[in-house]
Amino acid sequence: MKEIKLFLSDIDGVWTDGGMYYDNEGNELKKFNTSDSAGVLFLRMLEIPVGIITGEDTEIVSRRAKKLGIDLLFMGVRDKLSIVKKICEEKQIELAEVAFIGDDIIDIPVLEAVGLSATPSDAPEYVKKHAGWVLEKQGGEGVFREFVEKYLSEQGLLEKAIQLYLSNI
């Protein structure tokens, strides 16, 4: 596996449980697992950019991305692979240097194209078979953090990220 230079993620079904909640006024609500923010933090410590590519186009996702300091945000996307290729071209990196986690049929082309791919454990079987890793956690349970920590552990970088964080608090 090549060194990963960019982590990309879907949102619904990865950072959330995939549920869409509506109040009596029709406002949409989403529950994010704060554990995933540590995954973003660890990558930031190692200067690895993080991006979100989602088919949804909501203010909720935009606010969450802003709060976490996400480097790249693409919403309302139907063809995620074309966006990934465009990002690679702009950053002058190869698809093999990209990690991506997604959970549904729309994510399959990216799961197949990148150097490291994963799905939450509750993704459909027909999606899981296209991913390099099927993680233990389900969407909305901190699976993005699990993905990041598994990669960093396998590369011998997790302890470095933790130490960098601790030295900056």
Helices and strands as residue ranges (DSSP letters): E 6-9, E 21-22, E 28-29, H 36-45, E 50-53, H 59-68, E 72-74, H 80-91, G 95-97, E 98-101, G 105-107, H 108-113, E 116-119, H 125-128, E 133-134, H 143-154, H 158-167
